[in-house]
Every structure is written in C-alpha cells, then in structure tokens.
C-alpha cells in the first residue's frame, strides 16, 4: 500500500515537469544576436481641463507670441506705455533737429542794407589797409586746412563782370541825354530837353551835379533827388539816386551795390593791388582780362580827382597807390541801358577820403534854348575824347 503511493507520486511528479531542449544556436558556446519584437501599445491620455482663471491667464500669456519677455517686439508694440514714451521721444528729437536747422539758417549772413543817410566818419587809407592786412592774415591761416578741389572761389578772387560794349541807351523822347526812364527818376519833363528853362539841358546839369528841375536849390545834392553815400571802411563818398536800394555784398564793404526796383544796378568794388605802388597797367591786366586798355580815356570828377573811363561811359576806374575802385553798370539781360546818366553822375561825384570837396567850374553850354536840344546829347562829350596811356596819378595822392 505504501509502495503504490510512492509510485503514484513519482508518476505525478514526472508528468508535471516539462523538459525543453536548448536551441541549436547556443550549442558550442555560440552567443548569437537576439532580436526582440516591437510591440506597439496605445495609451489614451485624458486632457485635464480643471485650470483656475489665474492659471489659464498664465498659460495663455506663456503660449502667446513673445512669451513672458517684456522686451519682445510683439509685447512692446501692444504696450500703451511704450507707445506713449516712443511718441514723446520722437517729438522731442524732431523738435531738437528742427531747432538746430532754423538756428543754422539764422546764422547765414545776409547783405546789410545801409541807411539812406550815412554819417559814419570815414577812415584813412592806412587804417583800411591795416584792417585788410589783418583779414588777409586770417585767411592765410585758414588756408592751411585742406580744401576740396570743387570748392568755389570767392567773388573777390576773380575779376568783376564787365558789361559788353554793344549796349545802347533806351528811348529818349526829347533827346536831352536822359532816357524816358531816367526822366521819371529825376522828375524832369519828358517832352522838354531843358525842364527848368535855364538854358542848360537836363543831362548837362545832372552831369555837373546841378538840379535839372529848378533854379533853386542849384546843387543836385540839395534837391532831394540824390543822397551822398559814405563808405564806413574805405571812406570814399559818392552821390546816388535817393529811391535806389543800397547794400554791401560783404561785411567789409569792399563791394557795394546800388540797385533799382527794376533790377539794374551799379557796383562799386574796391580791389587791392598786387603790390603797393603797383602800376595801373599791371592791375588792369590781372583784374580786367576781358577789357582793352585802349578803350579807356582820362576822366575828371567834379572835385578834380582824375580817373579812367571806358569809352561807352559804363565803367570807371579810380586809382590810389594801394588799390583801384571800379564802378560798373550791370543790366538785367538786356541790350539797352536805362540809367547811363546815373552812373555818369555817380562817377562825377566820387571823392576819395582826402579830396577837397569844392566843385570845379562846370562847362557852359551854348546860350539859347534852341541849343539845348543838341547840346550834350551824350554827356560823355563833356570830357576829353583823347585816349591816353595809363600813367594816372590821383590828385589826392592817397
């Protein structure tokens, strides 16, 4: 009985044990590569929506463009404070730039209009030369700085512009030497060559600096038609029509312009000689390269100062040992001249600083009203027509 029990248990034990053989790949110590199968497994994730309001705002802010960075462009452009500060800054910058621009514009020097009644005490030739020397010294120091080749030269480094010799006078109805436009300027009679009936033609009286429209006052300067200009730096004096504008081209009064309302003008420019006591011929070669010295003739002012006149009466040269004063008529792109009598009057009234201001005896016309229509139809006939060589010496000796 006990023996059967052991046999049954042994049989059960042997039946429960499963014996498996080793795969052939592992025999003989072989270690083959073992490959495992990939088994995909799906996991379902459930999204939780249980967020508080603060958490949701924080999440939206972090997920937005620019994130939490305050300096991000997207955040700056949507910030009212940033936009306000930017607009204020731009306004301030624009205001500063505009202020600087207009300040620079105001600093640009404009031609100074001279008073009609100039009473400035004239300076001597030596003082004006000393001032000019100081200006030249400063210019020489500045010249050390490199200058761009395209920089334009100063107007005082180039010769003046001279009018052509082909210009003619405008209409002169009464043939008295004054154009119809000049008749209006001097308030003379457009239809009568002798407006005040004193037997002297209107142009003859103006040329000799006498009043053409009345017997009293006799002098032109006392008639109210002209004003005496005094250059405050160089000291010269000269009559000019009272209704004309006067302005200095530069602050040193080297170039002064007398202008009409129609645009025509008469320029008086002071030009230094290359060397003291240099000849007029040398100066003329340098500063009047387009002109011919053979076209000049000697000219004498009412105050007995000698000078040079171009044959057409539109250019005059007043020489001193140190410089030459050039009086030039400028038209307005026209082939005619309206105020030739004016430049002749200005030239005749020109005085250097030391000139004795006493009228010379005027040339007397033929007696009789019938002679005035033909007398001095061109006032250039009052001076000699002889062309002389350039050996001019001024009576003042300046």
C-alpha positions in Angstrom: 0.0 0.0 0.0 2.8 2.3 0.9 4.6 1.2 -2.2 1.8 2.2 -4.5 1.6 5.6 -3.0 5.2 6.4 -3.8 4.8 5.2 -7.3 1.8 7.3 -7.9 3.5 10.4 -6.6 6.6 9.7 -8.7 4.4 9.4 -11.7 2.7 12.7 -11.0 6.0 14.4 -10.5 7.4 13.3 -13.7 4.3 14.2 -15.5 4.3 17.9 -14.2 7.9 18.6 -15.3 8.3 19.9 -18.9 11.7 19.4 -20.4 12.8 21.7 -23.2 15.9 21.4 -25.3 18.5 24.2 -25.8 18.1 25.9 -29.2 20.8 24.8 -31.6 22.1 28.4 -31.9 23.5 28.3 -28.4 25.5 25.0 -28.8 29.2 25.1 -28.7 29.3 28.4 -26.7 27.9 30.4 -29.5 26.4 33.8 -28.5 24.1 34.8 -31.3 22.4 38.2 -31.6 19.0 38.1 -30.1 16.3 40.2 -31.8 13.2 41.2 -29.9 9.9 42.1 -31.4 8.5 45.6 -31.0 5.0 45.6 -29.7 3.1 48.8 -30.1 0.9 49.9 -27.3 -1.6 52.7 -27.4 -2.0 54.8 -24.3 -5.0 57.1 -24.1 -4.2 60.4 -22.3 -7.0 62.3 -20.9 -6.6 66.2 -21.0 -7.5 67.8 -17.9 -9.5 71.0 -18.0 -9.6 71.7 -14.4 -7.5 75.0 -14.5 -8.1 78.1 -12.4 -8.6 81.5 -14.0 -5.1 82.7 -13.0 -3.5 79.5 -14.3 -5.3 79.9 -17.6 -4.1 83.5 -18.0 -0.6 82.5 -17.1 -0.8 79.6 -19.6 -2.2 81.9 -22.4 0.5 84.5 -21.7 3.3 81.9 -21.8 1.9 80.4 -25.0 1.4 83.8 -26.8 4.0 85.3 -29.3 6.8 86.8 -27.3 6.1 84.8 -24.2 6.8 86.4 -20.9 9.6 88.6 -22.3 8.6 92.3 -21.8 11.2 93.5 -24.3 9.9 91.3 -27.1 8.7 93.4 -30.1 5.2 91.9 -30.0 4.8 92.9 -26.4 6.3 96.4 -26.9 4.0 97.3 -29.8 1.0 96.3 -27.8 2.1 98.3 -24.7 0.3 101.7 -24.3 3.1 102.9 -22.1 5.8 102.0 -24.6 3.9 103.7 -27.5 3.4 106.9 -25.4 7.1 107.1 -24.5 8.1 106.4 -28.1 5.9 109.1 -29.5 7.2 111.6 -26.9 10.8 110.7 -27.7 10.2 111.2 -31.4 8.6 114.5 -30.9 11.5 115.8 -28.8 14.0 114.6 -31.3 12.1 116.2 -34.2 11.9 119.5 -32.2 15.6 119.5 -31.5 16.5 118.8 -35.1 14.2 121.5 -36.4 15.5 124.0 -33.9 19.1 123.3 -34.9 18.2 123.7 -38.6 16.5 127.0 -38.2 19.3 128.2 -35.9 21.8 127.4 -38.7 19.6 129.3 -41.2 19.5 132.4 -39.0 23.3 132.3 -38.7 23.7 132.8 -42.5 24.9 136.3 -43.1 22.6 138.4 -45.2 23.7 141.6 -47.1 23.5 144.5 -44.8 21.3 147.3 -46.1 22.9 150.7 -45.5 21.0 153.6 -44.0 19.9 156.2 -46.6 21.7 159.0 -44.6 25.1 157.6 -43.9 27.1 159.8 -41.5 29.8 157.4 -40.5 33.2 159.0 -40.1 35.5 157.8 -42.9 38.7 156.1 -42.0 42.1 156.8 -43.5 43.7 154.7 -46.3 46.3 153.4 -43.8 43.7 152.2 -41.3 41.7 150.4 -44.0 44.9 148.8 -45.3 45.8 147.6 -41.8 42.3 146.0 -41.4 42.7 144.4 -44.8 46.1 143.1 -43.9 44.5 141.5 -40.7 41.8 139.9 -42.9 44.5 138.6 -45.3 46.5 137.1 -42.4 43.5 135.3 -41.0 42.7 134.0 -44.5 46.2 132.7 -44.8 45.9 130.7 -41.5 42.6 129.2 -42.6 44.0 128.3 -46.0 46.2 125.7 -44.2 43.2 123.4 -43.8 42.8 121.1 -46.8 40.1 122.3 -49.2 38.1 120.2 -51.6 39.0 120.9 -55.2 35.4 121.6 -56.2 35.1 124.5 -53.7 34.1 127.6 -55.5 36.4 130.7 -55.3 35.3 133.8 -53.5 33.9 136.6 -55.7 36.9 138.7 -54.5 39.3 136.2 -56.0 38.0 136.6 -59.5 37.7 139.7 -61.8 34.4 141.6 -61.8 31.9 141.1 -64.6 32.0 143.9 -67.2 29.2 144.9 -69.5 29.6 144.4 -73.2 30.5 147.4 -75.4 27.5 146.8 -77.6 24.8 148.1 -75.2 22.8 151.1 -76.3 20.5 153.6 -74.4 16.7 153.1 -74.2 14.2 155.5 -75.6 14.9 159.3 -75.2 11.9 161.2 -76.4 13.2 164.7 -76.1 16.8 163.8 -77.0 18.3 165.5 -74.0 20.7 162.8 -72.8 18.2 161.3 -70.3 16.2 158.2 -71.2 12.5 158.3 -70.6 13.0 156.0 -67.6 15.7 158.4 -66.2 13.4 161.4 -66.7 10.9 159.8 -64.3 13.7 159.2 -61.8 14.8 162.8 -61.8 11.2 164.2 -62.2 12.2 166.1 -65.3 9.9 167.0 -68.2 9.7 164.1 -70.7 8.9 166.4 -73.6 11.4 169.2 -72.9 15.2 168.9 -73.1 15.5 171.8 -70.6 12.9 171.2 -67.8 13.6 174.3 -65.8 14.1 176.6 -68.8 17.5 177.8 -67.6 19.2 177.2 -71.0 21.1 174.1 -69.8 19.9 170.7 -70.9 18.8 168.3 -68.2 21.6 165.8 -68.8 24.2 168.7 -68.7 23.0 169.8 -65.3 22.9 166.3 -63.8 26.3 165.5 -65.2 27.7 168.6 -63.5 25.8 167.8 -60.3 23.3 170.6 -60.6 19.5 170.5 -60.1 17.7 169.9 -63.5 14.2 170.8 -62.3 14.6 174.1 -60.6 16.8 177.2 -60.4 16.8 176.9 -56.6 18.4 175.0 -55.0 21.1 174.9 -57.6 23.1 171.9 -56.4 21.8 168.4 -57.1 22.7 167.2 -53.5 20.3 169.8 -52.1 17.4 169.0 -54.4 16.3 165.9 -52.5 16.8 163.7 -55.6 20.0 162.2 -54.6 21.8 161.1 -51.4 25.5 161.2 -50.5 26.9 157.7 -49.7 29.9 157.3 -47.4 31.8 154.0 -47.2 32.4 153.4 -43.5 35.6 151.3 -44.1 37.3 152.9 -47.1 36.0 156.4 -46.6 35.1 157.3 -50.2 31.9 159.3 -51.0 29.5 159.3 -53.9 26.0 160.5 -54.9 23.3 158.0 -55.8 19.5 158.3 -56.5 17.6 158.6 -53.3 15.0 156.0 -54.4 17.6 153.3 -55.1 18.5 150.5 -52.6 22.0 150.2 -51.2 23.6 147.1 -49.8 27.1 145.9 -49.1 27.9 142.5 -50.6 30.3 141.6 -47.9 30.7 142.8 -44.3 33.9 144.6 -45.0 32.3 147.0 -47.5 34.7 146.0 -50.3 31.7 145.6 -52.7 28.7 147.9 -52.6 25.6 147.6 -54.8 23.2 150.4 -55.8 20.1 148.8 -57.2 16.9 150.0 -59.0 13.5 148.4 -58.4 13.7 147.0 -62.0 16.8 145.0 -61.2 19.5 147.1 -62.9 22.4 148.0 -60.6 25.7 149.9 -60.3 28.5 148.2 -58.4 31.5 149.9 -56.7 34.2 147.4 -55.8 37.5 148.1 -54.0 40.3 145.8 -55.3 43.8 145.7 -53.8 46.9 146.0 -56.0 49.3 143.0 -56.0 52.0 145.2 -54.5 51.9 148.7 -53.0 52.6 151.4 -55.6 52.0 148.9 -58.4 51.1 150.3 -61.8 47.6 150.6 -63.1 48.5 148.7 -66.2 49.6 145.7 -64.2 46.4 145.8 -62.1 44.3 146.2 -65.3 45.9 143.1 -66.9 45.0 141.0 -63.8 41.5 142.3 -63.0 40.1 143.3 -66.4 41.3 140.4 -68.6 38.3 140.8 -71.0 38.8 144.6 -71.4 41.2 146.6 -73.6 43.2 149.4 -72.0 43.0 151.2 -75.4 39.2 151.7 -74.8 40.0 153.9 -71.8 40.2 157.6 -71.6 41.1 160.1 -68.9 38.2 161.2 -66.7 38.0 164.0 -64.2 35.4 164.3 -61.4 33.7 167.5 -60.4 36.0 167.5 -57.4 39.1 167.3 -59.7 40.0 163.7 -59.0 41.4 162.0 -62.0 40.4 158.6 -63.1 39.7 156.3 -66.1 36.5 156.0 -68.1 35.6 153.3 -70.6 34.6 154.7 -74.0 30.9 153.9 -73.5 30.7 155.5 -70.1 29.6 152.3 -68.3 32.8 151.5 -66.4 35.1 153.8 -64.3 38.4 153.2 -62.5 39.6 155.3 -59.6 43.2 154.6 -58.7 45.2 155.1 -55.5 48.7 153.7 -54.7 47.2 150.8 -52.8 44.0 149.9 -54.7 41.6 150.6 -57.5 37.9 151.4 -57.1 35.9 150.0 -60.0 32.4 151.5 -60.8 30.5 149.1 -63.1 27.0 149.3 -64.7 25.0 146.0 -64.7 21.9 145.4 -66.9 19.3 142.8 -66.5 20.0 140.6 -69.5 19.0 143.4 -71.8 20.7 145.1 -74.8 19.8 148.6 -73.6 20.8 150.8 -70.7 18.1 152.9 -68.9 20.3 154.8 -66.4 23.5 155.8 -68.2 23.2 159.3 -66.8 23.1 157.8 -63.2 26.5 156.1 -63.4 28.0 159.2 -65.0 26.6 161.3 -62.2 28.0 158.8 -59.6 31.4 158.8 -61.2 31.5 162.6 -61.4 30.6 162.9 -57.7 33.1 160.3 -56.5 35.5 161.6 -53.8 38.5 159.9 -52.2 38.9 160.5 -48.4 41.3 163.4 -48.7 39.6 165.1 -51.7 38.9 168.8 -51.4 35.1 168.9 -51.8 34.9 172.0 -53.9 33.1 172.0 -57.3 35.2 172.6 -60.4 33.8 175.2 -62.8 31.2 173.4 -65.0 31.4 173.5 -68.8 28.9 176.1 -70.0 26.6 175.2 -72.9 25.7 177.5 -75.8 23.3 180.2 -74.8 19.7 180.0 -76.1 17.0 177.4 -75.6 17.4 176.3 -79.2 20.9 175.0 -78.4 19.8 172.7 -75.5 18.3 170.1 -77.7 21.6 169.4 -79.4 24.0 170.3 -76.5 25.5 167.4 -74.8 23.1 164.8 -76.2 25.7 162.4 -74.9 27.2 163.7 -71.7 30.4 161.8 -72.4 31.3 164.8 -74.7 31.9 166.9 -71.7 35.3 165.1 -71.0 38.1 164.8 -73.4 37.8 162.1 -76.1 41.5 161.6 -76.3 42.7 158.1 -75.4 45.7 158.4 -73.1 48.3 156.0 -71.8 47.9 154.6 -68.3 50.0 156.9 -66.2 47.2 158.0 -63.9 48.1 159.9 -60.7 45.3 160.9 -58.3 45.2 164.4 -57.1 44.7 163.3 -53.5 47.9 161.3 -53.5 46.3 158.5 -51.4 
